[in-house]
């Protein structure tokens, strides 16, 4: 973009705004008119004898001329004029690619003629243009011989009159056939005319464009002049430098600079020597440190190796212990499984026996309680009956015997003591019955809790 802005706009001369269709029609107009006249002669519209073979061969020659007319220089120049915008763009790109800077000026180092010839190659086919001038006359000669061969009569007459008529017919056909040769020469001349005219027109157009763009291209003379000016300017600068160098002040300054650099160089050497000495001492110290560290490292390696051996032994012992423990664990597990099974069986049997024992105790306690209750009831009844009988007997005896009051009092005391003892015995029996009943209830609750657990 910077190069395009520096180059500026290219102004090309305006060319004619011709249409390629009209130019093509102009090139083929006269050959078509000649062929139309030949057709009119064949249909006797124009009084001139023309055969069908001439019409056909001339039509073929016209078709070839129409095909070659597309590659005429006149039509090519017209097509080139229509593509002037594309030509302008390509020319600008070519100038930008070949820019050359000499001093403060920048121009293209290329050739406008080279670019124009390379660009105009695609306008038409030069091969057709090169052979067209020879193709048309050869076609005319070829058509003439073909027409003569077709129209030549067979000379088989015996008398002179018929022979003369056949000869006149032969010459008439030969004369008509030569028009094909004349048509071929005409097409060649017509082609040469438009070829030269188009080339000259194209050359004038290119010359005008070249003159319009001359300021964008370097010429050989300009390049030589510019280079000479630049070299002279450089020589002037060199002369100024030699003048400055040839003065004594320059040499004095140079000596001072060289002396300063030499002093700096000697100082640098001294500092380097000191640095080498210091570095040598540091290197010795570091070597000693390295030797010590190497020894310590060897000791550490030995200790590390011993530790590794101990760890390996420890690992092996641990592995053996693990194996033994796993074996003993397996054995213990098998034994414990058997013992647990037996214990489960014994516990189950014990539970069943306990349940049976509880049932039997319950039945026994119930029977005992029933028997105790019966015995107590019988004992109570017997004591009551005995006491009642003793009272009755005592009353009877007291009524019949009033002789001894002392005996009666003693008997009353003894009866009273017996009655008290009987009451105490009854209370004791009742307490024992209550305690047995409560104990049986507690045992039943405990057994039920054990069953639940």
C-alpha positions in Angstrom: 0.0 0.0 0.0 2.9 2.4 0.7 4.4 1.6 -2.7 1.0 2.3 -4.4 0.6 5.6 -2.6 4.1 6.6 -3.6 3.6 5.6 -7.2 0.4 7.6 -7.7 -2.2 7.1 -10.4 -1.3 5.9 -13.9 -3.1 7.9 -16.7 -3.3 6.1 -20.0 -4.5 7.7 -23.3 -8.1 7.1 -24.2 -8.7 4.6 -27.0 -11.8 4.2 -29.3 -14.9 2.6 -27.8 -15.4 0.1 -30.6 -17.5 -3.0 -30.3 -15.8 -6.3 -31.2 -19.0 -7.5 -33.0 -18.9 -4.6 -35.4 -15.2 -5.0 -36.1 -15.7 -8.7 -36.8 -18.6 -7.9 -39.1 -16.4 -5.4 -40.9 -13.7 -8.0 -41.5 -16.0 -10.6 -42.9 -18.4 -8.3 -44.8 -16.7 -8.3 -48.2 -16.0 -12.1 -48.4 -19.6 -12.7 -47.5 -20.8 -10.3 -50.2 -18.6 -12.0 -52.8 -20.0 -15.4 -51.8 -23.6 -14.0 -52.0 -22.8 -12.8 -55.6 -21.6 -16.3 -56.4 -24.9 -17.8 -55.2 -26.8 -15.2 -57.3 -24.8 -16.2 -60.3 -25.6 -19.9 -59.7 -29.4 -19.1 -59.6 -29.0 -17.0 -62.8 -30.0 -13.8 -61.0 -26.7 -12.4 -62.2 -25.9 -13.5 -65.7 -22.7 -15.3 -65.1 -22.2 -19.1 -65.3 -21.2 -20.7 -62.0 -21.4 -24.4 -61.1 -22.6 -26.0 -58.0 -19.1 -27.3 -57.2 -17.8 -23.8 -57.2 -20.5 -22.6 -54.8 -19.8 -25.5 -52.4 -16.0 -25.1 -52.4 -16.3 -21.3 -52.1 -18.6 -21.8 -49.1 -16.0 -24.0 -47.4 -13.4 -21.4 -48.1 -15.7 -18.7 -46.5 -16.2 -20.9 -43.4 -12.4 -21.1 -43.0 -12.1 -17.3 -43.5 -14.8 -16.8 -40.8 -12.8 -19.0 -38.4 -9.6 -17.2 -39.1 -11.2 -13.8 -38.8 -11.5 -14.3 -35.0 -7.7 -14.1 -34.8 -7.2 -11.0 -37.0 -4.9 -8.2 -35.7 -7.8 -5.7 -36.1 -10.1 -7.7 -33.9 -7.3 -8.3 -31.4 -6.6 -4.6 -31.2 -10.3 -4.0 -30.5 -10.3 -6.6 -27.7 -7.1 -5.1 -26.2 -8.8 -1.7 -26.2 -11.8 -3.1 -24.3 -9.5 -4.5 -21.6 -7.8 -1.2 -20.9 -8.8 -1.2 -17.2 -7.3 -4.7 -16.6 -4.2 -3.6 -18.6 -3.8 -0.6 -16.4 -4.1 -2.6 -13.2 -1.6 -5.2 -14.4 0.8 -2.5 -15.5 0.6 -0.9 -12.1 1.4 -4.2 -10.3 4.3 -4.8 -12.7 5.7 -1.4 -12.0 5.4 -1.9 -8.2 7.1 -5.3 -8.4 10.1 -3.9 -10.4 10.6 -0.7 -8.4 14.2 0.5 -8.1 15.4 3.3 -5.8 18.4 5.4 -6.9 19.1 8.3 -4.7 15.7 9.8 -3.8 13.8 8.7 -6.9 11.9 5.4 -7.3 11.0 4.0 -10.7 10.4 0.7 -12.4 13.5 -1.2 -13.7 11.3 -3.2 -16.1 10.5 -2.7 -19.7 7.1 -1.5 -21.0 7.6 -3.3 -24.3 8.3 -6.6 -22.6 5.1 -6.2 -20.4 3.0 -5.2 -23.4 4.2 -8.1 -25.6 3.6 -10.6 -22.7 0.2 -9.2 -22.0 -1.0 -9.2 -25.6 -0.2 -12.8 -26.2 -3.6 -13.8 -24.8 -5.5 -11.5 -27.0 -5.3 -13.7 -30.1 -3.6 -16.9 -31.4 -0.5 -15.9 -33.3 -0.3 -19.4 -35.0 -3.4 -18.7 -37.0 -2.2 -15.2 -37.9 1.1 -16.7 -39.2 -0.4 -19.3 -41.5 -3.5 -17.4 -42.7 -1.6 -15.7 -45.6 -0.6 -19.1 -47.0 -3.7 -21.0 -46.2 -6.2 -19.0 -48.3 -4.2 -19.1 -51.7 -3.6 -22.8 -51.2 -7.3 -23.4 -50.6 -8.1 -21.5 -53.8 -5.6 -23.6 -55.8 -6.9 -26.8 -54.2 -10.5 -25.8 -54.9 -9.6 -24.9 -58.5 -8.1 -28.3 -59.2 -11.1 -30.0 -57.6 -13.5 -28.0 -59.6 -11.6 -28.7 -62.9 -11.6 -32.4 -62.0 -15.4 -32.4 -61.4 -16.4 -30.3 -64.4 -14.0 -31.9 -67.0 -16.1 -33.7 -69.7 -15.1 -37.0 -71.3 -13.8 -36.3 -75.0 -15.5 -39.2 -76.8 -16.9 -37.4 -79.9 -16.1 -38.6 -83.4 -16.9 -35.5 -85.5 -15.3 -32.1 -85.3 -18.5 -30.2 -84.3 -19.2 -32.2 -81.2 -15.5 -32.2 -80.3 -15.4 -28.5 -80.5 -18.4 -28.1 -78.3 -16.8 -30.4 -75.7 -13.6 -28.4 -75.8 -15.5 -25.2 -75.4 -17.3 -26.7 -72.4 -14.0 -27.8 -70.9 -12.4 -24.4 -71.2 -15.6 -22.8 -69.8 -15.4 -25.0 -66.7 -11.6 -24.4 -66.4 -12.3 -20.6 -66.6 -15.0 -20.8 -63.9 -12.7 -22.9 -61.7 -10.0 -20.2 -61.7 -12.5 -17.9 -59.8 -11.9 -20.1 -56.8 -8.2 -19.4 -57.0 -9.0 -15.7 -57.4 -11.3 -15.9 -54.3 -8.5 -17.5 -52.3 -6.0 -14.8 -53.3 -8.7 -12.2 -52.5 -9.1 -13.7 -49.0 -5.4 -13.6 -48.5 -5.1 -10.0 -49.5 -8.1 -9.1 -47.4 -6.5 -10.8 -44.4 -3.1 -9.1 -45.0 -4.9 -5.7 -45.1 -6.7 -6.0 -41.8 -3.6 -7.7 -40.3 -1.3 -4.9 -41.2 -3.9 -2.3 -40.3 -4.6 -3.9 -36.9 -0.9 -4.2 -36.1 -0.2 -0.6 -37.0 -3.2 0.5 -34.9 -2.0 -1.7 -32.0 1.6 -0.3 -32.3 0.3 3.3 -32.2 -1.8 2.5 -29.2 1.1 0.9 -27.4 3.4 3.8 -28.3 0.9 6.3 -26.9 0.6 4.3 -23.6 4.4 3.9 -23.5 4.8 7.7 -23.8 2.1 8.2 -21.1 3.9 5.9 -18.6 7.5 6.9 -19.5 7.9 8.7 -16.2 7.4 5.5 -14.3 10.2 3.5 -15.9 14.0 4.0 -15.8 15.8 4.3 -19.0 19.4 3.0 -19.4 20.7 6.6 -19.8 18.9 7.7 -16.7 20.2 4.8 -14.7 23.8 5.5 -15.8 23.4 9.2 -15.0 22.0 8.5 -11.6 24.7 6.0 -10.7 27.3 8.4 -11.9 25.8 11.2 -9.7 25.7 8.8 -6.7 29.3 7.6 -7.2 30.5 11.3 -7.5 28.7 12.1 -4.3 30.3 9.2 -2.6 33.7 10.2 -4.0 33.1 13.7 -2.5 32.4 12.2 0.9 35.5 10.0 0.6 37.6 13.1 -0.3 36.2 14.9 2.8 37.2 11.9 4.9 40.7 11.8 3.4 41.1 15.6 4.1 40.1 15.0 7.7 42.4 12.0 8.0 45.4 13.7 6.5 45.4 16.4 9.3 47.8 16.1 12.3 45.0 16.6 14.8 43.4 13.4 13.6 46.6 11.4 14.2 47.0 13.0 17.6 43.5 12.0 18.5 44.2 8.6 17.1 47.3 8.2 19.2 45.4 9.3 22.3 42.6 6.8 21.6 45.1 4.0 20.9 47.1 4.9 24.1 43.8 4.9 26.1 42.8 1.6 24.6 46.3 0.1 25.4 46.1 1.3 29.0 42.7 -0.2 29.3 43.9 -3.4 27.8 46.8 -3.6 30.3 44.4 -3.0 33.2 42.2 -5.6 31.8 45.1 -8.1 31.7 46.0 -7.3 35.3 42.5 -7.8 36.5 42.3 -11.0 34.6 45.5 -12.2 36.3 44.1 -11.3 39.7 40.9 -13.0 38.8 42.8 -16.1 37.7 44.7 -16.2 41.0 41.5 -15.8 43.0 39.7 -18.3 40.9 42.7 -20.8 41.4 42.4 -20.5 45.1 38.7 -20.9 45.0 39.2 -23.9 42.7 41.6 -25.5 45.2 39.2 -24.9 48.1 36.4 -26.4 46.0 38.5 -29.4 45.1 39.2 -30.0 48.8 35.5 -29.6 49.5 34.7 -32.1 46.7 37.3 -34.6 48.0 35.8 -34.4 51.5 32.3 -34.6 50.2 33.3 -37.6 48.0 34.7 -39.4 51.1 31.6 -38.6 53.1 29.6 -39.8 50.2 31.4 -43.1 50.1 30.8 -43.6 53.8 27.1 -42.7 53.3 27.0 -45.2 50.4 28.4 -47.9 52.7 25.9 -47.0 55.5 23.1 -46.9 52.9 24.1 -50.3 51.6 24.1 -51.7 55.2 20.7 -50.1 55.8 19.4 -51.6 52.6 20.7 -55.1 53.6 19.1 -54.8 57.1 15.9 -53.7 55.5 16.0 -56.6 53.1 16.6 -59.0 56.0 13.8 -57.3 57.9 11.5 -57.6 54.9 12.3 -61.3 54.5 11.7 -61.9 58.2 8.4 -60.0 58.0 7.5 -62.1 55.0 8.2 -65.3 56.9 6.3 -64.1 59.9 3.4 -63.2 57.6 3.5 -66.6 56.1 3.6 -68.3 59.5 0.9 -66.0 60.9 -1.3 -66.7 57.9 -0.8 -70.5 58.4 -1.4 -70.3 62.2 -4.4 -68.0 61.6 -5.8 -70.5 59.1 -5.3 -73.3 61.7 -6.8 -71.3 64.5 -9.7 -70.3 62.3 -10.4 -73.9 61.5 -10.2 -74.9 65.2 -12.3 -71.9 66.3 -14.9 -72.8 63.7 -15.1 -76.4 65.1 -15.2 -75.1 68.7 -17.8 -72.5 67.9 -20.0 -75.2 66.2 -19.6 -77.4 69.3 -20.3 -74.5 71.6 -23.4 -73.6 69.6 -24.6 -77.2 70.0 -23.9 -77.3 73.7 -25.5 -73.9 74.3 -28.5 -75.1 72.3 -28.7 -78.3 74.4 -28.2 -76.3 77.6 -31.0 -74.0 76.6 -33.3 -76.8 75.9 -32.3 -78.5 79.3 -32.9 -75.2 81.1 -36.3 -74.9 79.5 -37.1 -78.5 80.5 -35.8 -77.8 84.0 -37.8 -74.7 84.3 -40.9 -76.5 83.3 -40.2 -79.3 85.7 -39.5 -76.8 88.5 -42.7 -75.0 87.7 -44.7 -78.3 87.9 -42.8 -79.3 91.1 -43.4 -75.9 92.7 -47.1 -76.1 91.8 -47.4 -79.6 93.3 -45.5 -78.6 96.4 -47.7 -75.5 96.9 -50.8 -77.5 96.4 -49.6 -80.2 98.9 -48.4 -77.5 101.4 -51.8 -75.8 101.1 -53.6 -79.1 101.7 -51.3 -79.9 104.6 -51.8 -76.4 106.1 -55.5 -76.6 105.7 -55.6 -80.1 107.3 -53.3 -78.9 110.1 -55.4 -75.9 110.7 -58.5 -78.0 110.8 -56.9 -80.5 113.1 -55.6 -77.9 115.5 -59.0 -76.1 115.5 -60.7 -79.4 116.1 -58.2 -80.4 118.8 -58.5 -77.1 120.6 -62.3 -77.3 120.4 -62.3 -80.8 121.7 -59.8 -79.8 124.5 -62.0 -76.9 125.4 -65.1 -79.1 125.5 -63.3 -81.7 127.6 -61.9 -79.0 129.8 -65.3 -77.5 130.3 -66.8 -80.9 131.1 -64.0 -81.6 133.5 -64.3 -78.2 135.1 -68.0 -78.7 135.6 -67.5 -82.2 137.2 -64.3 -81.4 139.2 -64.2 -78.3 141.2 -61.8 -79.7 143.7 -58.5 -78.3 142.7 -58.3 -74.7 141.5 -54.5 -74.8 141.2 -54.6 -77.5 138.6 -57.2 -75.6 136.7 -55.1 -72.5 136.6 -52.1 -74.5 135.5 -54.1 -76.1 132.8 -55.4 -72.7 131.6 -51.8 -71.4 131.4 -50.7 -74.4 129.5 -53.7 -74.1 127.1 -52.9 -70.4 126.7 -49.3 -71.2 125.8 -50.3 -73.9 123.4 -52.7 -71.5 121.7 -50.0 -68.9 121.4 -47.5 -71.4 120.0 -50.1 -72.6 117.5 -50.8 -69.1 116.3 -47.0 -68.4 115.9 -46.7 -71.7 114.0 -49.6 -70.7 111.7 -48.0 -67.3 111.0 -44.6 -68.9 110.3 -46.3 -71.3 107.8 -48.1 -68.5 106.1 -44.8 -66.5 105.7 -42.9 -69.5 104.3 -45.7 -70.1 101.8 -45.5 -66.4 100.7 -41.7 -66.5 100.4 -41.8 -69.7 98.2 -44.4 -68.2 96.0 -42.4 -64.9 95.5 -39.2 -66.9 94.9 -40.9 -69.0 92.3 -42.2 -65.9 90.6 -38.7 -64.3 90.5 -37.2 -67.5 89.1 -39.9 -67.6 86.4 -39.2 -63.9 85.4 -35.4 -64.6 85.3 -35.9 -67.6 83.1 -38.2 -65.6 80.8 -35.5 -62.8 80.5 -32.8 -65.4 79.8 -34.9 -66.9 77.1 -35.4 -63.5 75.5 -31.6 -62.8 75.6 
